[in-house]
Amino acid sequence: MKLLVTGASGLIGQSVCTRLAADGHEVWGTTRGAPRPGQGAVAGWLRMDFTRPDPAGWRAQLQGFEAVVNCVGVLQDSPREDTAAAHDSGAEALFRACAEAGVRRVLHFSAIGVDRHQLSGFSASKLAGDRALMALDLDWVILRPSVVLGGPVYGASALIRGLAALPLLPVMPATGPLQVVALEDVAETVAFLIRPEAPARLVLELAGPERLSFAEVVARHRAWLGWRPARRIGVPGWLAALLYRLGDAAARLGWRPPLRSTARREITQGAVGDPAPWMEATGIFPLSLSEALARRPVSVQERWFAPLYVIKPVLMVVLVLFWTITAVISLTTGYHNGVELMHRAGTGPLAGPGVVAGALADLAVGLSIAWRPSARRGLWAAIALSAFYIVTGTLLLPELWNEPLGPLLKIWPILMAHFVALAILDER
């Protein structure tokens, strides 16, 4: 069949595309902007922006498709994400366009437990999208997965890998149990239900066969990675609250940290459900976490990713602080020292303006790295500026190479830190 998968670049979407393509389907994905190479096994891409629904335009694009799988989902409102648009108004526009274009079969990913509690804009908007689909005369299936874990990682699944690398496991307060579900089982479910003869008008909870605490999920990943058990330490409530607020602040800068206020609200109820209807409808018996991990051999890439995931936010914060604090010092307490250094270099009347210009350049680099949409450009600018400082310092004050504190020598490890940041900048 010719199939459309919205949210095809996400954790679930990519795996669904790959699984459906393996069955011989012609799979197309959707994107808000230019697609990146290698994002899912897709035949092509359609432009669909759920923040600006276009039912008429989408109806025309849907001609010729036989089914749609909606995998669009965001955790929390931010400059880059809108939960109401992604889960409610945008999803409803897509579903109506399907009905008008004659695409009867629609599989829609919601979230487990949204019918029982709406603790945030995430769960409330998910439920609204579910109801919008159920109101239409379509062969719909609503899938409500628990926390999805697999080979690829993103969001909460990446956080679990990262925490597994820590010798001390921080246990957040007020976290409910989880019935984690294997990504392979989720993709297999879509492959089964996408068929025209498969049952429809179902709401299925995709939950694993066992209830585990968050700490137990992390501990099993740590054992899978081949590391000794970590000592668990409880995170005080005030510190947990601070971490969630820091996550919200990072989200306002365009980053997507899993620790945000929405996660804090939703995690109190956990992610549990009844997998019996799912198993009865599809004949799929979900894997336990241990079974799923046993099917994936551990590679050196896995052991690299886990600690790097934890290091990444610390590294980015350090680089932002390095450039911004350097700028502030140059414009305040260190201004006269900077002017004196410029005079030693023989810059004459340009000493003062040179110090100010350098400080403003440092500040621009720090702010660019802090803002996620410009972070890559900011890191390259930092590398270029560091190289400029090395070259000009060598030409104007070569004796700096021989000073006890090594001002020019210390630029090299800083330079390498930016290359590391570039290497691990991508989130998916």
N, C-alpha and C positions, 0 to 999 in steps of 0.2 A: 504494500500500500504506500501511498504518498502521505507522509505524516509531518505534522508541525509540532515542534517542541519549543515552547516559550521558556525563557530562563535556561537556555541550553548551555550556557557557560558556567552554571553553578555546580555545586557538588553533586546533587541528584541529577540535574539536567544533562551533564556530560556523560554520566554513566548510563542514563536512559538512552541517549542518542547512540552510544556505542553498542548497547545491547540490542536495540531495535535494528540498527544497521546490520548487525551480525545475522539477523533473521531474514535479511534481504530486502528490508523496507527502504524506500527512498526518504531519508530523514532530512528535514530542513529545520533550522533554528532561527530564533529571533534575537535581535540586539538593539540597544538604544543608540549605539554609536558604531564606529568601524569595528568589525570583528577581528579578533586576533587569530593568527594561524594556529592550528592545532587544537582549537577549542571544540572538542566533540567530533564524532564521526559524522559530519553533516555534508549533504550535497550542495547546500547553499544557505544564504541568510536572508531574512526579511527584516525590514526596519519596523519595529513596534516599540513605542515609548508609552508605558502605562501611565506616566505622569501627564501625558497629553493624549488621552484616548481619541481615537479617530475611527468610530464604528463603520462609517461609509468606506473609508480607505481600506480598513482591515477586511471588510466584506469582499472587496475586489481582490485583495491579495489571497484570500482563502479559497478562491475558486480552484477546483481541481484537487484539493486536499480531502482525504477521507476520514481523518481523525486528528484531534489536537490533544496534546499533553501539556498542561499548564504547570510549570515548575517554578514560576516566579515567586520569590519570597524575600523579604528584608526583615531585619530584627527590630529596627527602631528608627524613628524619624531623625534625619540629619540633613545637612546641605546636599547630600548625594542621594538620599533615600526618603521615600514617602510611604508609610505603611498603608494609609487609606487608599492611595492611588494603586499601589502594587497589589493589594489583597482585595479591595472592594470596588471602587469605581472603575479602575483599569481592567480588573478581572471581569466585571459585569459587562463592560463594553466588548471585551473579547468574546464572552459567551453569547451575547446578542448577535454579534457579527457571525458567529458560527451558525446560529439558528437561521439567520437570514441568508447565509451562503449555502445552506443545505449540508453542513458538516454536523452530522448527528452525534457522532461518538466523541465525547469529551472526558478526558481523565484529568482530575484537578487535585493538586497537592495542597492540603490544608495542614493542620497541626493537631497532634493528639491532645484531647482534653478541652478543646475550645468550646464544645457544647456544654461542658460542665462548669467552667469558670472562665471569666474574661478579666484577667488581672491587669491588662495593659492594652495599649493601642494595637499591639501585635495580635493578641488573641481575639480582641473585639472585631478587628478588621477581617481577620481570617474567617470568623463565623459569618460576618456579613457577606463575604464572597461566596461561602458555601450556600447560604440561603438564596442568593441571587441565581446560582446555577440550578438549584433544586426547583426553582419556580418556573424554569423553562422546559418546553417539550423537547428534551434531548435525551439521548442514551448516555447519561452521565454516570460517572463513578467518582466518588470523593475519597481520597486516600489521606489518612491522618497518621503520619509516621511519628514515632518517638524520636529520640536522639539517634541520628543515622551515623554509623561508623563504617569505614571501609578503607581501601587502599589510599585513595585521594583524601586529603584532609582540608577542612576549611571551617572557620568559626569555632563552634564548640568542640568539634572533633580534633581540630588543630590544637586547641587549648589542652585537651586531654593528653595528647602526645607530648606537648611541652611540659606539662606538670609531671609527667612520668619521668622526665629527665632530672628532676630535682631530688637531691638526697633527703630533703625535708619536705614532706607533702603538706601544703597548707590546706586545711579543711575549713571551708566557708560555713558560716552558721546558717541554720534554717534552710537546708537543702533537702528536698524530697527524694524518694527512690526513683530509679530509672529502669525501664525495660528497653535497653538499647537494641536497635535493629540493624542487621547487616545490610550494607549498601547493595550487595549482590541480590539479597532477597527482595529489596525494593524494586530494583531494575527488572528482576524476573517477574514480579507481580504486574508491572506495566506491560511487559511482553505478552503475558497471558491475557490481560484484560483489554488490550488494544484490539483484539480480534473481533470482527463484527458479530460473531455468534456467542461471544462471552457474555455473562450476566451483566445487567446494567441497573441503574437506579439503586446503587449500593453506597453505603458509607462504611468504610472499613478502617479499623485501627490497626496500623502496622507496628506491632510491639513484639519485642523479643520474649522468649519463654521464661526468663528469670528476672526477679527484682533485685537490683543491686544499688548500693549507695554510690554516690559520685566517687568517693575515695576508693571503693572497691573496683570501679571501672578503671580508674587511673592505675591502681596497683596491678591489675591484670595486664595492662599495657606495659608497665615497667618490667614485669616478669617476662613478657613476650620479647621485649628488647634485650633481655639477657642481663639485667641489672639486679643487684640485691634489693630486698624490700626497703622501702623508705620509711623513716620514722614520721608518724603523723603528728602535726601540731595544729591545734585549733586557732583559727584567726579571730581575734576579738571583734566584737560587733562594730566598734568605731573604725577599726582598720578596714574591715570589709566595706563599710559605707564609703570610706575614702577612696578605696579602689574602684568602686562602682562610679563614683563621681568623676574620678580621673578618666575612666573609660568614656563617660558622657562627654567630657571636655575634648578628648581625642576624637570622638565622633563629630563634634562640631567643627573640627579642623579637617574633616574629610576622611579620617581613618575608620576602620571597621573592627574595633576590638570586641571580643565576645563578652567581656565583663562590662556590662552597662546596666542601667537601672531597669530596663525591660527584663533582662536575664534575672536580675535580683527578684523581681516580682514573680516571674513565671516559675523559677526554680523551687519556690517554696512548696508548690504542689507536685513537683517532680514531673515525670513523663511516663505514666503507666496507663495501661488499657487492657482490653480483652482481645487477644489474637484469635480466638476461636472462630468468629465469623469469617475472618480473613482466610484461615486455613480451610474452612469448609467450602468457601466460594472458589478457591484457587487450587487446593490440594498442595499448597506450599507449606512446609513445616519450617518455621524460622530457626535459624542457627542460634545457638547460645553464643555469648561473647567469646568464650574459650574456643569453641569450634571454629568460629569465624577467624580468630587470630591464628589458629593452628593451620589454616589453609593458606596463610600468607607468610612465606619465609621472610625472615628479617634480613634486610640488606644494610650496607654501610650508609646508604642514603637515609634510611629511617633513623639510624643512630646520629647522623649529622643533623637532621631536621629538628629532632626533639629539643636538644639544647639550644640550637640556633633560634628556635621560635621564642624561647624565653629571653635570649640575649637581644633579639631584634628591638623590642620597644626600649630597652635600657640604652642600647647603642644610639637609637634615634634621638632620645632625650639628651644624652651626653653630647652629641654633635650639635644639636640645637642650642644647648646651654653654652657650649664652647664658643660658638660664633657670636651669639648675642651678648654674653658676658664680656668677651673680648672687646666688642664694640663699645659697650657701656664704660668699661675701664679706660679705653682709649679716649673717650670723650669727657671723662671726669678725672679720677685720681691719677690716671697714667698719662694724661695729656702732655704734661711738661716733659716727662721722660721720653715720650714719643717724639716731641719736637727736638729734644736734644739729640736723639739718635739720628733724626733726619739731618740735623746740622752736621753731625759727624760724617754723614754720607755726602755732604757738600751740596745739599739742595737749596741752601740760601733762603730766599723769601718764600719758597714753596713748602717749607717745612710744616707750618701750621695747617695750610690747606691740604697738604699731603696726608697728615695724620687724620684729619676729618674725613677725607675721601676714603681712606682705608677703613676707618671705623664704619662709615655708612655702607661700604661694600660688604664688610663682615656682617653687619646687621641684616642686609638684604639676603645674604646667603642663609643665615640662621632662620629667618622668617620663611624663606622659600622651602627649606627642608621641613619646617613644622607643618606647612599646609600641604596635605596629601596630594592634591592635583598637581602641585609644582615641585614635589619632593625630588623627583628624578632630575629635573633641571637644576634644582638647588644643589644636589650632590655633585653634579658635573661642574657647576659653577664653583663649588668649594674646591674641587680638584684643580680646576684652572687657576683659581686665586692662589692656592697653595703653591702651585708650580711657579706662578708669577713671583711670589715672595721669595722662593728659592733662587730664582734667576736674578732678580734685582738685588737681593741681599748679597749674592755672590759677586756681582759686578761692582756694587757700591761699597759694601763693607765685608770683604772676604775674611776679615779677622773673626767674624761671627762664627765661622766654622771651628775656631779654636778656643772659644770661650768655655769656661767650666760648665755652665748650665746648658750648653749646646742648643742655642735657639734655632739654628738652621737644621741641626741633626734631628731635632724633635718633630720637625714638620713631616718627616718620612713616615713614622708610624701613624700620624694623623691622616696622612694621605692614604695609606693602606686601609685605615678604618672606613674611609668613604667608599673605597672599592668594595669592601665587604658589605656595607650597607646597600650599595647598588645591587650586589649579587642576590641579596635576600629580600629586596624591596617588594617584589610581587606577592600578592596575597593568594592568588589562584591562577 
